[in-house]
Amino acid sequence: MKSFIAAVLVCFIMPVFAQSDIEGYWVTIDDETNKPKSIVELKVVQGKVEGTIVKLYPRPGRPDDPVCEECEDHRKGKKIVGMKIVEGLYKKGSEYKGGEILDPANGKIYSCKIWLSDSNKNQLNVRGYLGPFYRTQKWIRFTGKND
């Protein structure tokens, strides 16, 4: 009987602690150069996705530890590494939507949705909207290789 109760508890408790399919570290890719731009950590906190920049790849002409000069909210003048840029996304079907993403390069905040690629679960589609217009980036799951 104790085994049965333990098994039932595991079935109900484990999903609470299960990691989301998008949680982890993702390499953002620069649209113009097609080179790695940053690493963002995505995690689910109280049912909402948060994304924080944990590393910036070096870029000519940019300080090693830049601040967000273009931001117009509470992040203005704050360091980009450690900055939360994704907030408020919730899971709906196979997508996470209803939140926002900040582009620290221009300080703009976009409505956002993200979803894993159907063909490659190590590729994340990140779509930012400004009104009816949107742009989709591909982020690659960080494996620690070729850092």
Secondary structure by P-SEA (a helix, b strand, c coil): caaaaaaaaaacccccccccccccbbbbbccccccccbbbbbbbcccbbbbbbccccccccccccccccccccccccccccccccccbbbbcccccccccccccccccccccccccccccccbbbbbbbccccbbbbbbcccccccc
